[in-house]
Amino acid sequence: MAEVDFDDSDDNEEEAELPDDIYEKVMALSELANDALENGRPAAAVAPLQQALDLLPAPQHDWGAWTWLNGSLGEAYFDLADFKMARISFLDAMSGPDGIANPYLLLRTGQSLFELGERVQSRHMLTQAHMLEGAELFSEEDPKYLAFLLSDDQSP
């Protein structure tokens, strides 16, 4: 699995930077997690991502790292088919800077909700993702998600 880029921010916006010592620790833990994800070991990515999140100064959700660390954590849980934890992580990611407008986070949240049987909420998230990126975003995903989105299925 390739590394996922959750940074959908506008380069003109100025964002507070983490102190150097914290940034270095967060990046080292993030690299461990990314290596695990890329090598098909999502369970090994969970602990370093949680440790990195714990390093963020309060309020944690104000940091850009909150968005991409939770997005990566959600990805690990999604790969483990732990859709409840994936949903929680993706929703946490969306509460951070630029998270709510990130099509990939919307897609993965919608997929997690779909797998949990929460069809109404799933359709809402998948619709937002589709509106932002179109069908291309779904091209490497299981076709059931796009089929659901394009269907008349109104079941809760």
N, C-alpha and C positions, 0 to 999 in steps of 0.2 A: 504494500500500500504506500502510496506517495505521501509526502508531507503535505498537510493541508494548510493553506494560507488563509487565516481568518481575518487578516488586516484589510479591511475594506474602507479605511479612513481616507479622508481628504488630506493630502500632503500639506495643504496650506493651513490646516488647523494646528495650533500648537498644543501639545499634550505634555503634561508634567512627566518628568523623567524620574525613574526609580534611582535611589542612591546607588552609586557604583557597586558597593559590596553586595547589596541585595540583588541588583541586576545580574551580576556575575553568577551568583548562586542560582537564581531563577533560570538563567540561560543554560547552565550546566545540567540542572535537573530536567529542563525541557529537552535538551539534546538526548539525554538518556531515554526519555519517554518517546521521542520521535524515532530513535533507533529501534526501540521495542515495537512500535507501531509498524514501522517500515519492514520489519522482519517477522511480521505475523505473530507477535507476542503481546497482544493488547493487555493481558493481565499484568505484565511486567511494567506497563506504562502508568498504571493507576497510582501507585505509591509516590513515584517522583513528581507527578503532576499535583497530587494533593499536598506534598511537601512544599512545592513551589508556590502554590496558592497560599499556604500558611505563612509564607515569608512576606507577602504583600502587606504594606502598612494600611491601617484603617483610614478611611473607609475603603475596603478592598475593591469594591465594584467601581471605584473611580479610575482605576488604573487600566490602561489598554491591555496589560498582561492578563488581567482578570478575564477579559473577553477570550483571548486566544488560548489561555490555559484551560478554561472551562470548556471551550470548544473541543480541544484535544482530549480532555477527560471524557466528554460526551462521546467522542469518536471511539475511544477505547471501550467504553461501556456498550456502545452500539455494536462494535465488532464482537463483543462477548455475548450479545443477545440479551443484555440486561437493560431492557428498554425503559424500565422505570427510572433507573439511575441515569441513563442516557438523557431522558426527558428532563430530569432535574438539572443536569449539567448544562444542557443546551439552553434551557430557560435562564439559568444563572449567567451564561455567556451573553445572552441577549440583554441582560440588565446592565452590562458594561458598555464602555464607549463604543459607539458604532455597531453594537451587536444587533439591535432591533432591525437594522436595515441590511444585515448580512444575508444574502440569499442562501448560502450554504447552511448557515445555522437554522434558517427557516425551513429548509428542505429536511435536514436531519431531525429537527423537532417534529415536523409533520410526519416523517416516517416512524419515529418513535411512538408518537400518539396513535398512528395507524396500527402498529403492532400491539399496542395496549388496548385496542378496540375502541378508542376514543375518536370515532369517525368524524364528528362535527368539527372538533378542534383540529383534527388532522387536515381536513379539507381546507380550513381557514389558513393554516400555516403553509400548506402546499400551494394554495392559490397565491399567497403573497410571494412565495419563492418563484413561482411560474411567472407572475407579473413582472418581477424584477429581472429575471434572466431568461425566461422562455423555456421551451422544451429542451434546449441544449443542456440545461442544468441536470436534467433527468437522464441524459443519454447513456451514462455509465451505471445507472442504478437499475435495480430490479424493475422490470416494466410494469409490475402491479401497481406501483405508486402513481405513475402517470395515467394508467388505465383507470384507476380509482378517481383521480382528479377530473378526468374527462368524462366520467360516467354520470349517470343520473342517480347513482346510489345515494339515497338520503338516510340510510339506516344509521342510527346512533351507535 
